[in-house]
Amino acid sequence: MGKHQSDILEYIICCVGVFAERFSLTNSQAFKYMQEHQGLTFLQKHYNILHTLSLDDAVEDCARICLRHGGALTL
């Protein structure tokens, strides 16, 4: 795994943790929810922009994406 891929993975792990905390989920529940509703794909695809924002902003954007893809958690 290259440095860039490692950075993306670390970022996604941080976002999953913040997402879990925000919505009172376990990390495992948050990961599954984000995976099912395209949140992880969004974070990976847009890492270059998202990592320049605060984690709170990135998690809000991710939650909106999940909502658009059938998720039920709202901000």
LINPEKA-V674498 format. One record per backbone hydrogen bond with DSSP energy under -0.5 kcal/mol. NH is the residue of the N-H (numbers start at 1). CO is the residue of the C=O. Records with the same first field share a line. If there is no record, write none. Layout:
# LINPEKA-V674498
NH = CO ; CO
This chain:
# LINPEKA-V674498
6 = 2
7 = 3
8 = 4
9 = 5
10 = 6
11 = 7
12 = 8
13 = 9
14 = 10
15 = 11
16 = 12
17 = 13
18 = 14
19 = 15
20 = 16
21 = 17
22 = 18
23 = 19
24 = 21
25 = 20
30 = 26
31 = 27
32 = 28
33 = 29
34 = 30
35 = 31
36 = 32
37 = 33
38 = 35
39 = 34
40 = 34
42 = 38
43 = 39
44 = 40
45 = 41
46 = 42
47 = 44
49 = 46
50 = 46
51 = 47
52 = 49
53 = 50
58 = 54
59 = 55
60 = 56
61 = 57
62 = 58
63 = 59
64 = 60
65 = 61
66 = 62
67 = 63
68 = 64
69 = 65 ; 66
70 = 67
71 = 66
